[in-house]
């Protein structure tokens, strides 16, 4: 590990308190924060992404927040490039990087690279698009659950792009994406890392999720979505994300507000469960209650000063 840049990570499920903890920890070691939330990279998506406020960002420098427009393509490969560029810049200034977020794929890509995507299979892709129109996304998600259950568990049932892509790879090549990932083993590891995970008892986490959804709505989340729809099409990638797609459906008259809010809370609980499954599969993750600030500070100081 000698000579490798040290990178600390603070990860965990949605609503666990990552932003609050990160703001408490970063000044202790003079760190700057690198966002690892796949929606916070987008400008104009503020309330529904629980983005740190301008006041919070003034306390500690943040990177990779508000870097692309909602209609600009962005994915894990681009995040890998952007994140490693920022880490390099911080290293040249002698500033410790603290990566904070809940998008497991982005964190894994940043720290360990990306495996080959399995190739392109245009005929399979066209057929899957036809089947999507004829059968619907739930049927294709169920098929992915049979062909590549590990990948299916890591995707949200409404993630059309990734579900179709995973099916394209497994049906076109005969090899599931999860097997390609295991073969690659994310061997590109340029950094010495410390991974700190935040967790809460399930009922406490679920109560926080419900309270945060209500707080977001009270803060004007619905108005935020309405403004976005006035400028962008409803099938835009960020507007298909958790929460946003539910409010889009309400504004389009496809569901009632109470039903949309209940669905947001339900699907956010399910998303948090998937996040925990992802992070708990990483043997390097060290787990803490978000209130254990002293233990977290001590571990972070030890890592960066060791």
Beta strands, then each sheet from edge to edge (+ up, - down):
strand 1: 5-12
strand 2: 32-35
strand 3: 62-63
strand 4: 97-101
strand 5: 191-199
strand 6: 285-289
sheet 1: 3+ 2+ 4+ 1+ 5+ 6+
end
